[in-house]
Amino acid sequence: MSEPLWTLDAFVEAAGGSSKGDIGAEITGISIDSRTLEPGDAFVAIKGDRLDGHDYVSAALEAGASLALVAEDRLADLPEDGRYVVVSDPLEALRQLGRAARARADARIVAVTGSVGKTGTKEGLRLTLEPSGKVHASVASFNNHWGVPLTLARMPADTDYGIFEIGMNHAGEITPLVKMVRPHVAIITTVQPVHLEFFESVEKIAQAKAEIFQGLEPGGVAILNKDNLQFDLLKFLAVTAGVSRVHTFGEDPSADSHTEKVVSYPAGSSVDASILGQEITYKIGAPGKHHVKNSLAVLTAVSDLGADLAKAGLALDKMRAPRGRGEVTRLPMPGGELNVIDESYNANPASMRAAFAVLGEAPVKRPGRRIAVIGDMRELGADSARLHADLAQPISEAAVDAVYCAGPHMHALWQRLPHDLRAHYSEDAKDLEDVLLGDVRPGDVVMIKGSLGTRMGPLVEALKKEYPPADDTAAA
């Protein structure tokens, strides 16, 4: 029998609450969503911008929740015979649970932030640390004010390696989160012009990302991208924050961890690299130069955490781009097949350029074409039109044959594109569906990307519905 995640007594003490009702002695998990809750989970009734978890307490208890963590001032609205731990503020109680989980674990902890590449780097760390011990990592992109404490509160006491993704779109958001996580290693993947609606410059974004140094454990390591234009500023901010060890990664041969030879192929890359002075050869099972770059940060962290570098290198071959973040699917169609690169989860100028680079690396057998289907990038503020129009250059560099654009911001790019690349423009992504389905042909490689609010994902699903993959996870 494995140990429970929490005993009731430890849970109540950590949350700073009191119990009410017939609650069992063991709690096997923590959930904030009654739809995905597993029997034995504690349900935390968080009040968000749109929904209030207290409205779903009855459903959670019926689904087998061990208890519901609820606010005292909402108790009168809830079923009298329920199983409750009562606190003044469930979100603050979740934070306290997170701090208690961090305090009781002897785990080595790594935290990841950056404008792009956070989730891929987190997944790379999960893969590469698993051969060396018990790993706990955030699911999906649980990187905000509730996602980080939830991930911490879910960390078993016997975890060997904890991996946390920390995101932000405003200054001051990272500091309280990283002080909860208290990492031994902090990675900043890159700093790029993202969320410019909320920042007056890229340097201000760098300063916000550098908040991750504020929670670094004494003697901890900061891992920084030496190829990034903000590197000098980030290194200065690390030293100013009292970080004694800074390790660098990148293509720059002077970086502590750097590539020596990279061979790309449709499903990934083969890499010769030097990691903190150790020579290593490995394969990455996901395509794109950005995965190669971030693998250097991953392996540097593996080494800094004291895990097995050789086993970590072997594990990267199992890496796959997740759905919406570069997943490649082969779709059989009459006369051949169509390859779809699903980048529909989100978009900003840096991730757009990375996605175009992946499309440019994709081998195309004529008359097949490289096709970009792209939607608006959000939260770019006053520079939005220029940043959209500037995508014309990476599109040209990637030898893209046809471009489909969706959204009012994308019109700036549409006007900049050469006429022979303009396939179709619409204000709304859904209006591209019929046109795209009618235009694709065997041999095409189609990359679909846009900010989440632009709703590019349904275009991927429409292609899969029209030309069902033999295996839904078949990677090219």
Backbone torsions as a table, in degrees:
resi	resn	phi	psi	omega
1	MET	NA	127.8	177.8
2	SER	-80.2	155.7	179.2
3	GLU	-67.1	145.6	174.8
4	PRO	-68.2	158.3	177.3
5	LEU	-61.6	-45.6	178.0
6	TRP	-139.4	142.2	162.4
7	THR	-82.9	157.0	-178.8
8	LEU	-59.6	-42.5	-177.7
9	ASP	-61.8	-45.0	-179.2
10	ALA	-66.3	-38.0	179.7
11	PHE	-62.9	-49.1	-177.9
12	VAL	-62.9	-42.2	-179.5
13	GLU	-65.0	-45.3	-178.6
14	ALA	-65.3	-40.0	-178.2
15	ALA	-74.9	-16.9	-179.0
16	GLY	70.3	38.0	-176.4
17	GLY	-124.5	-166.0	176.2
18	SER	-133.2	147.5	-177.1
19	SER	-92.2	152.2	179.9
20	LYS	-146.2	127.8	179.6
21	GLY	98.5	-178.9	-174.5
22	ASP	-90.3	86.7	-177.0
23	ILE	-101.0	137.0	176.2
24	GLY	-68.5	168.3	-173.7
25	ALA	-80.8	-12.6	-173.7
26	GLU	-126.8	143.7	178.0
27	ILE	-123.0	123.6	-172.3
28	THR	-98.0	-12.4	-179.9
29	GLY	-167.6	176.7	178.2
30	ILE	-133.6	134.7	-177.3
31	SER	-137.3	150.0	171.5
32	ILE	-118.6	9.4	-176.2
33	ASP	-131.4	112.0	-176.8
34	SER	-65.1	-19.5	-178.0
35	ARG	-76.4	-29.9	-177.1
36	THR	-110.4	5.9	-177.4
37	LEU	-63.9	137.1	175.2
38	GLU	-99.7	146.8	176.5
39	PRO	-54.4	134.1	-177.6
40	GLY	99.5	-14.1	178.0
41	ASP	-72.4	146.8	165.9
42	ALA	-84.9	131.2	179.9
43	PHE	-98.1	122.3	-179.6
44	VAL	-99.7	118.3	-175.2
45	ALA	-87.0	85.2	-179.2
46	ILE	-87.9	138.8	174.5
47	LYS	-95.3	116.1	-179.8
48	GLY	-102.6	-167.9	179.8
49	ASP	-68.1	-35.8	-175.5
50	ARG	-110.7	-36.9	-173.6
51	LEU	-121.5	152.6	176.0
52	ASP	-118.7	119.9	-177.4
53	GLY	-57.6	-24.2	179.5
54	HIS	-62.6	-25.3	178.7
55	ASP	-71.6	-11.5	-175.7
56	TYR	-117.5	10.7	-179.1
57	VAL	-62.0	-44.8	-179.5
58	SER	-58.7	-44.9	179.5
59	ALA	-62.8	-39.8	-179.3
60	ALA	-65.8	-43.4	179.4
61	LEU	-65.5	-38.3	178.0
62	GLU	-66.5	-29.8	-179.9
63	ALA	-80.2	-0.7	175.2
64	GLY	102.7	17.2	177.5
65	ALA	-59.7	137.4	178.3
66	SER	-65.4	-33.7	178.8
67	LEU	-164.7	167.6	171.3
68	ALA	-119.0	128.0	175.6
69	LEU	-87.9	111.2	-168.4
70	VAL	-129.7	160.9	177.7
71	ALA	-81.3	139.0	-178.0
72	GLU	-58.8	-37.1	-177.0
73	ASP	-76.4	-1.4	176.6
74	ARG	-109.5	-1.4	-173.5
75	LEU	-59.1	-36.0	-177.9
76	ALA	-65.2	-22.6	-178.8
77	ASP	-84.9	-6.7	-170.0
78	LEU	-104.3	158.8	179.4
79	PRO	-55.0	133.7	-175.5
80	GLU	-64.9	-30.8	-175.1
81	ASP	-92.1	17.3	-177.4
82	GLY	-75.4	171.3	178.6
83	ARG	-108.5	111.3	-169.8
84	TYR	-129.5	147.2	158.4
85	VAL	-113.0	120.5	-169.8
86	VAL	-102.7	128.0	180.0
87	VAL	-135.3	172.0	177.6
88	SER	-78.2	-34.6	-177.0
89	ASP	-144.5	107.7	-176.9
90	PRO	-58.6	-35.9	-179.8
91	LEU	-67.6	-42.1	177.2
92	GLU	-65.3	-36.8	176.4
93	ALA	-63.4	-37.8	176.8
94	LEU	-63.6	-39.8	176.6
95	ARG	-61.7	-41.9	-179.8
96	GLN	-66.3	-36.7	174.9
97	LEU	-62.6	-40.9	178.7
98	GLY	-62.4	-44.7	179.5
99	ARG	-63.6	-39.6	179.8
100	ALA	-66.8	-39.1	178.4
101	ALA	-64.0	-40.2	178.9
102	ARG	-66.2	-39.8	-176.5
103	ALA	-68.3	-33.2	-175.0
104	ARG	-84.5	-13.8	-175.1
105	ALA	-95.0	143.3	173.9
106	ASP	-94.3	15.4	-174.0
107	ALA	-64.3	151.3	167.4
108	ARG	-86.5	130.5	-169.4
109	ILE	-116.8	136.0	174.1
110	VAL	-125.1	136.3	177.7
111	ALA	-119.1	141.8	-176.6
112	VAL	-124.6	130.2	168.4
113	THR	-136.5	178.7	-178.3
114	GLY	146.2	160.7	-178.2
115	SER	-68.4	-37.4	176.5
116	VAL	-141.9	159.9	173.7
117	GLY	87.5	4.4	-177.9
118	LYS	-62.5	-51.8	-173.6
119	THR	-68.3	-41.7	177.8
120	GLY	-61.9	-40.1	178.4
121	THR	-67.2	-41.3	177.3
122	LYS	-60.0	-44.1	-180.0
123	GLU	-67.7	-35.5	175.5
124	GLY	-62.9	-41.0	177.3
125	LEU	-64.3	-40.7	178.9
126	ARG	-59.1	-49.0	-179.5
127	LEU	-60.8	-45.4	-170.6
128	THR	-79.7	-22.2	179.3
129	LEU	-90.0	-20.8	-177.3
130	GLU	-58.5	-36.4	178.1
131	PRO	-66.3	-14.4	-175.1
132	SER	-104.0	-6.4	-179.2
133	GLY	165.6	-174.2	-179.3
134	LYS	-79.2	122.6	-173.9
135	VAL	-108.9	138.9	171.1
136	HIS	-124.7	127.6	-178.4
137	ALA	-141.0	155.3	178.3
138	SER	-65.3	144.3	175.4
139	VAL	-88.9	156.2	179.9
140	ALA	46.2	-137.6	177.5
141	SER	-113.4	56.8	-179.8
142	PHE	-77.2	76.3	-170.9
143	ASN	-124.8	15.9	-175.0
144	ASN	-112.9	-160.5	-170.9
145	HIS	-65.3	-22.2	172.9
146	TRP	-107.5	-27.6	-177.5
147	GLY	-66.9	-39.6	-178.9
148	VAL	-68.8	-51.8	177.8
149	PRO	-62.4	-33.8	177.1
150	LEU	-62.5	-44.6	179.4
151	THR	-63.7	-41.1	177.0
152	LEU	-62.6	-46.0	-177.3
153	ALA	-64.3	-23.6	178.9
154	ARG	-86.2	-3.0	-174.5
155	MET	-77.5	118.8	178.6
156	PRO	-63.7	152.2	-176.6
157	ALA	-63.8	-28.2	-176.3
158	ASP	-95.3	20.1	177.7
159	THR	-64.7	137.1	175.4
160	ASP	-90.7	-38.7	-177.8
161	TYR	-135.6	124.9	176.8
162	GLY	-110.3	134.0	-176.3
163	ILE	-122.8	123.6	-175.3
164	PHE	-129.2	132.4	175.5
165	GLU	-98.8	131.4	-179.2
166	ILE	-125.1	118.8	-178.1
167	GLY	-111.5	172.8	176.4
168	MET	-167.6	155.9	165.1
169	ASN	-134.6	8.3	173.7
170	HIS	-138.8	150.6	174.2
171	ALA	-60.8	146.3	177.2
172	GLY	88.4	-6.4	-177.4
173	GLU	-79.0	-34.2	-174.7
174	ILE	-74.1	-38.3	-172.9
175	THR	-51.5	-54.4	-178.2
176	PRO	-65.0	-29.9	-178.6
177	LEU	-73.0	-44.8	-177.5
178	VAL	-71.0	-26.7	176.8
179	LYS	-71.6	-21.9	171.6
180	MET	-76.9	-43.3	-174.2
181	VAL	-73.1	-39.0	-179.4
182	ARG	47.8	65.8	-176.5
183	PRO	-74.4	155.6	170.3
184	HIS	-87.4	-25.4	179.3
185	VAL	-133.4	133.1	177.2
186	ALA	-123.7	126.8	179.7
187	ILE	-110.0	131.2	165.7
188	ILE	-111.9	110.3	-174.4
189	THR	-64.0	-49.1	179.8
190	THR	-171.0	161.3	172.7
191	VAL	-121.7	124.9	-175.7
192	GLN	-137.7	167.1	179.2
193	PRO	-70.9	81.6	179.8
194	VAL	-122.8	147.7	-178.7
195	HIS	58.4	32.6	-178.3
196	LEU	-64.6	-14.5	175.4
197	GLU	-60.9	-28.0	-175.4
198	PHE	-108.4	-2.1	-178.6
199	PHE	-132.8	144.9	-177.4
200	GLU	-85.0	-11.7	179.8
201	SER	-162.4	164.4	176.1
202	VAL	-65.1	-33.3	178.1
203	GLU	-61.3	-36.8	177.8
204	LYS	-66.7	-35.5	176.1
205	ILE	-64.1	-42.7	178.6
206	ALA	-59.2	-42.0	179.4
207	GLN	-63.3	-37.8	178.8
208	ALA	-68.4	-41.7	177.5
209	LYS	-63.6	-36.1	-178.0
210	ALA	-67.4	-9.5	173.8
211	GLU	-58.5	-20.8	-179.2
212	ILE	-61.0	-24.2	179.2
213	PHE	-70.5	-20.5	-174.4
214	GLN	-67.0	-23.3	-177.5
215	GLY	-106.6	3.1	-177.0
216	LEU	-63.6	134.1	178.1
217	GLU	-63.1	151.6	177.7
218	PRO	-54.8	132.3	-177.2
219	GLY	80.8	4.9	-178.0
220	GLY	-71.5	168.7	-175.0
221	VAL	-116.0	134.1	169.8
222	ALA	-100.3	130.2	179.7
223	ILE	-111.4	117.1	-171.3
224	LEU	-123.6	148.9	-179.4
225	ASN	-81.7	108.4	-175.9
226	LYS	-71.5	-19.8	-179.9
227	ASP	-81.0	-12.3	-175.4
228	ASN	-77.5	140.4	-178.3
229	LEU	-62.8	-21.6	-179.1
230	GLN	-93.5	8.9	-174.2
231	PHE	-57.2	-48.6	-176.7
232	ASP	-60.0	-41.2	178.7
233	LEU	-65.0	-45.0	-178.7
234	LEU	-63.6	-40.6	179.4
235	LYS	-64.1	-42.5	177.6
236	PHE	-59.9	-44.1	-178.7
237	LEU	-66.8	-34.2	177.1
238	ALA	-64.5	-48.1	-179.3
239	VAL	-63.9	-41.1	178.7
240	THR	-61.4	-33.0	-179.7
241	ALA	-80.5	-0.2	177.2
242	GLY	90.8	13.9	177.8
243	VAL	-74.4	122.3	-175.1
244	SER	-89.2	-20.6	-177.8
245	ARG	-127.0	121.9	175.6
246	VAL	-122.1	122.7	174.9
247	HIS	-110.5	143.0	-175.3
248	THR	-116.5	153.6	176.2
249	PHE	-138.9	157.3	176.9
250	GLY	153.7	-174.5	176.4
251	GLU	-78.1	-22.8	178.7
252	ASP	-58.4	119.8	-176.8
253	PRO	-60.4	-19.3	178.9
254	SER	-83.2	-6.4	177.5
255	ALA	-66.8	147.1	179.9
256	ASP	-58.0	-36.2	175.3
257	SER	-125.1	120.7	-175.2
258	HIS	-145.1	157.4	176.0
259	THR	-79.0	146.0	175.1
260	GLU	-113.0	-33.7	176.6
261	LYS	-154.7	134.5	178.3
262	VAL	-131.1	127.8	174.1
263	VAL	-117.9	118.8	-179.0
264	SER	-95.6	145.8	173.8
265	TYR	-142.2	171.5	-169.6
266	PRO	-53.7	-37.3	-174.4
267	ALA	-99.8	2.2	-178.9
268	GLY	165.6	-149.2	-176.3
269	SER	-147.1	153.3	169.5
270	SER	-109.7	132.7	-170.0
271	VAL	-130.1	131.7	163.8
272	ASP	-104.5	127.3	-176.1
273	ALA	-143.9	162.4	170.4
274	SER	-113.9	119.3	-178.4
275	ILE	-110.9	105.6	-178.6
276	LEU	50.4	40.2	177.0
277	GLY	90.8	-6.2	178.1
278	GLN	-99.2	126.4	179.0
279	GLU	-77.4	136.2	-179.7
280	ILE	-149.6	142.2	173.9
281	THR	-118.0	132.3	-178.1
282	TYR	-152.6	164.3	175.9
283	LYS	-114.1	145.4	175.3
284	ILE	-113.7	127.7	-176.3
285	GLY	-87.3	24.5	176.5
286	ALA	-135.9	137.2	-175.5
287	PRO	-78.0	153.8	172.2
288	GLY	118.8	139.3	179.4
289	LYS	-64.0	-29.9	-179.4
290	HIS	-64.6	-33.1	176.1
291	HIS	-68.5	-36.2	176.6
292	VAL	-62.6	-48.7	-178.8
293	LYS	-58.7	-47.7	-176.5
294	ASN	-71.0	-24.4	176.8
295	SER	-63.7	-29.6	177.0
296	LEU	-64.6	-42.2	177.1
297	ALA	-64.1	-41.9	-179.4
298	VAL	-60.7	-50.5	-176.4
299	LEU	-69.8	-30.7	173.9
300	THR	-63.5	-44.0	178.5
301	ALA	-63.9	-42.2	177.7
302	VAL	-55.0	-46.1	179.5
303	SER	-65.5	-43.7	-179.2
304	ASP	-66.5	-27.8	179.4
305	LEU	-83.8	-5.7	178.8
306	GLY	82.8	16.9	178.9
307	ALA	-87.5	175.9	-174.1
308	ASP	-81.8	110.8	-175.7
309	LEU	-68.6	-40.2	-178.2
310	ALA	-63.3	-45.8	178.0
311	LYS	-65.1	-34.4	179.0
312	ALA	-64.0	-43.3	178.5
313	GLY	-59.8	-42.6	179.1
314	LEU	-64.2	-35.5	-176.0
315	ALA	-68.0	-26.5	-177.5
316	LEU	-64.0	-19.9	177.3
317	ASP	-64.3	-23.2	-179.7
318	LYS	-86.2	-3.0	-177.8
319	MET	-67.1	135.2	176.2
320	ARG	-131.8	141.2	175.3
321	ALA	-68.5	128.9	-179.2
322	PRO	-74.3	162.7	178.1
323	ARG	-54.9	131.9	179.4
324	GLY	85.2	-10.6	-176.7
325	ARG	-128.3	40.3	175.5
326	GLY	107.9	5.1	177.6
327	GLU	-58.3	133.0	179.9
328	VAL	-108.0	127.3	-179.2
329	THR	-126.7	133.8	175.5
330	ARG	-90.0	126.9	179.5
331	LEU	-115.4	109.0	177.4
332	PRO	-63.9	138.2	175.5
333	MET	-145.0	161.6	-177.7
334	PRO	-53.5	124.1	177.4
335	GLY	90.7	4.2	179.6
336	GLY	154.7	-142.9	179.0
337	GLU	-148.3	161.0	-178.7
338	LEU	-116.3	135.7	175.1
339	ASN	-105.3	129.5	179.9
340	VAL	-115.7	124.9	173.9
341	ILE	-100.7	110.7	-174.7
342	ASP	-91.4	102.6	177.5
343	GLU	-116.2	30.2	-167.2
344	SER	-80.2	-3.8	-173.6
345	TYR	-67.2	-42.6	-178.2
346	ASN	-165.7	173.5	-178.4
347	ALA	-158.7	143.7	168.8
348	ASN	-150.2	172.7	-175.1
349	PRO	-56.1	-39.7	-178.2
350	ALA	-68.8	-45.9	-178.6
351	SER	-71.2	-29.4	174.1
352	MET	-61.9	-46.4	179.8
353	ARG	-61.9	-41.0	177.9
354	ALA	-63.0	-40.2	-179.9
355	ALA	-67.5	-39.4	176.3
356	PHE	-63.9	-36.5	178.5
357	ALA	-63.9	-41.3	176.8
358	VAL	-62.1	-44.2	178.3
359	LEU	-61.3	-40.7	179.4
360	GLY	-65.3	-30.2	179.1
361	GLU	-80.0	-17.3	-176.3
362	ALA	-68.9	125.5	178.3
363	PRO	-68.8	136.0	-179.3
364	VAL	-125.2	127.8	176.7
365	LYS	-98.5	115.0	-177.5
366	ARG	-62.7	145.3	13.4
367	PRO	-85.2	16.3	176.3
368	GLY	-60.1	156.4	-175.6
369	ARG	-130.7	157.6	168.4
370	ARG	-91.2	119.6	-175.5
371	ILE	-119.7	129.3	175.2
372	ALA	-108.2	124.1	176.4
373	VAL	-115.9	106.6	-167.6
374	ILE	-129.4	141.0	179.2
375	GLY	-114.8	172.8	-177.4
376	ASP	-50.4	144.8	166.7
377	MET	-98.6	127.2	-176.0
378	ARG	-95.4	169.7	173.5
379	GLU	59.9	37.2	179.9
380	LEU	-104.0	-0.7	173.8
381	GLY	62.6	-146.5	-173.1
382	ALA	-66.2	-23.1	-179.3
383	ASP	-85.9	4.8	-171.4
384	SER	-54.8	-49.7	-177.0
385	ALA	-59.8	-45.4	-179.4
386	ARG	-64.4	-43.5	-177.7
387	LEU	-66.6	-32.5	174.6
388	HIS	-70.2	-46.4	-179.4
389	ALA	-61.8	-34.0	-178.3
390	ASP	-66.8	-12.4	177.2
391	LEU	-68.2	-12.8	179.0
392	ALA	-58.7	-35.7	-178.3
393	GLN	-66.4	-54.4	178.0
394	PRO	-62.6	-27.8	175.3
395	ILE	-64.5	-43.8	177.9
396	SER	-64.5	-44.1	-178.6
397	GLU	-63.4	-29.9	-179.3
398	ALA	-85.0	1.7	-179.5
399	ALA	54.4	44.6	177.5
400	VAL	-72.1	139.2	-176.6
401	ASP	-95.1	-27.5	-177.0
402	ALA	-152.4	141.0	-178.0
403	VAL	-126.7	128.7	173.8
404	TYR	-111.6	128.5	-176.0
405	CYS	-118.1	142.6	176.7
406	ALA	-133.7	135.0	174.4
407	GLY	109.2	149.5	-176.9
408	PRO	-62.7	-34.4	-179.9
409	HIS	-68.3	-31.7	-178.5
410	MET	-69.2	-11.3	-179.6
411	HIS	-64.0	-29.7	177.7
412	ALA	-62.6	-39.2	176.0
413	LEU	-70.4	-43.6	-178.3
414	TRP	-53.7	-42.2	-179.8
415	GLN	-69.4	-27.6	-178.8
416	ARG	-81.9	-24.1	-174.1
417	LEU	-69.1	143.9	171.0
418	PRO	-59.9	147.5	-176.0
419	HIS	-58.6	-34.0	-175.9
420	ASP	-73.0	-11.8	176.8
421	LEU	-95.1	-14.7	-176.5
422	ARG	-75.4	109.6	178.2
423	ALA	-93.1	-52.5	179.9
424	HIS	-165.2	144.1	174.8
425	TYR	-125.9	138.8	172.1
426	SER	-145.4	155.0	178.7
427	GLU	-69.1	-29.9	-174.0
428	ASP	-122.8	135.6	-176.2
429	ALA	-58.7	-36.7	-176.1
430	LYS	-63.8	-23.4	179.2
431	ASP	-76.2	-7.3	175.5
432	LEU	-85.3	-17.3	-168.9
433	GLU	-56.4	-56.4	-176.6
434	ASP	-63.0	-39.5	-180.0
435	VAL	-62.5	-47.0	-177.7
436	LEU	-64.6	-45.4	179.6
437	LEU	-59.9	-34.9	179.6
438	GLY	-77.6	-22.5	-173.3
439	ASP	-93.6	-30.8	-172.9
440	VAL	-66.6	150.0	-179.2
441	ARG	-143.1	165.1	-178.3
442	PRO	-56.0	139.1	179.5
443	GLY	94.9	-13.1	-179.9
444	ASP	-71.1	147.3	167.8
445	VAL	-116.6	119.1	-174.4
446	VAL	-113.2	121.4	176.0
447	MET	-107.3	126.9	-176.8
448	ILE	-119.3	123.5	-175.2
449	LYS	-151.7	147.4	174.9
450	GLY	178.1	166.3	175.1
451	SER	-62.3	151.2	-173.4
452	LEU	-53.9	-40.5	-178.3
453	GLY	-67.1	-15.5	178.9
454	THR	-78.7	-15.3	176.3
455	ARG	58.1	61.8	175.3
456	MET	-87.5	-22.2	-178.7
457	GLY	-52.5	-43.7	178.9
458	PRO	-58.2	-25.4	176.6
459	LEU	-67.7	-38.2	175.6
460	VAL	-61.9	-47.1	-178.4
461	GLU	-64.5	-34.8	178.8
462	ALA	-64.2	-41.7	177.9
463	LEU	-65.0	-40.8	179.7
464	LYS	-67.1	-33.4	178.9
465	LYS	-71.1	-39.3	-179.6
466	GLU	-71.1	-39.0	-178.7
467	TYR	-128.6	80.1	-173.0
468	PRO	-59.3	132.0	176.8
469	PRO	-66.5	144.8	177.6
470	ALA	-59.7	-38.1	175.8
471	ASP	-134.9	121.4	-171.9
472	ASP	-59.2	-20.0	179.4
473	THR	-107.0	10.7	-177.4
474	ALA	-60.5	116.6	179.6
475	ALA	-94.8	139.5	-179.4
476	ALA	-69.2	NA	NA
